[in-house]
Amino acid sequence: MKASDLPQEILQNIFYYLEEGPRYYIDDEEDLAKRSLLQLQLTCKLWSQVAREVFYQNIGHAVKELSFDNKLFNDNLRFAAIVILCPNLKVLLRWERSNADFYTPSLALYQLGFLQKLEKVSPPTKMGNYEAEIESYHNYLKLVFAARQTITSLQLSGGYKEKLAVILRKFINLKEIRFVPDSNIDLQQLSRLLQGSHPHLKVIDISSVVPTTDQHQEQQPLLHGLTENPLTEHFAMELCPLSIQDMQRIQFIFPKVSKLFLNRISALDEPYSGSSVVQEENLDMVFDQFFKYLSTIKQFYVGCVKLSCEELLAALAIVSKHLQVCRVSIEAGYRRHDFFIASAGHFERITIGHGEKPNCCIELKVHHSLINNAFCQDLYKTIARQTAPLDMVIAGTLEEILNPWNQYFGNHIGYLLAHCPSLIQLTVRHLSIDIPQLADTDNPSSVSTLNIIDSSVTPGTLENAARKLKFMSKIKIDNVQQVEYVLSDIRHRIMEINMPQASIESLIFYDHRIDYRTNVIFKIQLTAGTFYYYIDSGGWVTKLSRNAYLNRQTFTQRDYLEFTVHCNDLHRITTTYGTIEID
């Protein structure tokens, strides 16, 4: 059998994928490659193992990365035979659920002269068997140590912490190192480890860091024993309990990172004390330096920074001093799994991050015990005056919508509309919203998109909001409770959306609690006139005359929901039942 006998269209798709490389976020090309591989696999099964061998012989030279699960490893065309046919193979990856020990046969192949370009090997996965995991990890180390001249990526565990410096000096081309969760390494040990050994190390990823507890070390200067590592581009510490002092150490060790991932930083000395480890007069300076440091980084994520109430508000102001804020997200914490954020009501959580664009997103998780009128006023005032976001998301607890915390959050929404001129989009979830009457001034709100989801809106709220929301591109009301409902009887339900001063491009309304068979009638009162529409259970839209509307009960046999919409101008209404383009 020859290569020309293989399905050429399938091969072309696979070659294209291999030569161009996977394009992240472009699903079509990746799906095309996967479909082609699947088609080829099915075809080759029909053509026997010989055809599959021919396939690998013709495509092997283009393969630089081999990813497999147990099925491929146990394939009747042996793993070794596949590797031998791939002379340019650089990466051996395993699926997360694969527990096949491919390290031993790979090492044997390496010793025979194959895999000489090997740069990266997937480390062992959890097997549920401690002895098997240890043996697999030893085999992994044997393979990467044998290929140490070409290996660029390495994963190490804490069992080798004392030998790390010796091990690392053997890997002359190492660019990426990852420490698994049981590494138990602290920042000072990491700094000593990197001293002079690997100035070219680009990526450092640590899954577990031990806080410094030795009293002698704590008496030393903050940066004692640390050295800069200016060539590191990507530094990550996931689920690592860090102090504010650790945050300062990171700035010193990695002055020029382009990507930074930090999680669980606490400005408090004990989980339940609420007191700061840094003196209050110095904390602002520390945060000022830290956010200035973040402003130089292309992509960063700093999560679960635990602060007291006053520190949170101060930090918000400092963030905006150095970073342009594009979104602020506020969430009320209540459920038990929020314990690591706010067990006794002392903590807030602030998370900030951004991608390649020069702006950042701020996420706040506020424990319910801190939410009251005074706190919400201070929080919204700080956000409006200091951070000036373009987009805001405010979410209450998933408990009863009318609980006091959701009401506190919802009752001050009007302040944002009146005093946050930068805001373009506002989304609220699980809130009880009551906007008092706002001053009707010549300075309308810049909010053009309003999303109200799974919330309760009291009568008069939308009318009051319309004093500021005069030019809207979209208002979305999704599964909202008690929004201007007037229940005349069981069969006749009326929803009033009363925003007489607002011009709206699109009004979107979904109510998942209403049966899809419900008929819907609209009375739309605009400056240009009043219009009437009827949507039957099949989604068919009919424009009604005024007389037909007045006699609507005669032609609707089932229960129906009635909308009364009053605004200055409206172009389109989209509902669960259908879409109306207003003439």
Secondary structure, 3 states (H helix, E strand, C coil): CCHHHCCHHHHHHHHHHHHHCCCCCCHHHHHHHHHHHHHHHHHHHHHHHHHHHHHHHHHHHHCCEEEECHHHHCCCCCHHHHHHCCCCCCEEEECCCCCCCCHHHHHHHHHCCCCCCCCEECCCCCCCCHHHHHHHHHHHHHHHHHCCCCCCEEEECHHHHHHHHHHHHHCCCCCEEEECCCCCECHHHHHHHHCCCCCCCCEEEECCECCCCCHHHHHCCCCCCCCCCCCCCEEEECCCCEEHHHHHHHHHHCCCCCEEEEEEEECECCCCCCCECCCHHHHHHHHHHHHHHHCCCCEEEEEEEEECHHHHHHHHHHHHHHCCEEEEEEEEECCHHHHHHHCCCCCEEEEEEECCCCCEEEEEEEEHHHCCHHHHHHHHHHHHHHHCCCEEEEECCCCCCCCHHHHHHHHCHHHHHHHCCCCCEEEEECCEECCCCCCCCCCCCCCCEEEEECCEECCCHHHHHCCCCCEEEEEEEECCECCCEEECCCCEEEEEEEEEEEEEEEEEEECCCCCCCCEEEEEEEECCEEEEEEECCCCCEEEECHHHHHCHHHCCCCCEEEEEEEEEEEEEEEECCCEEECC
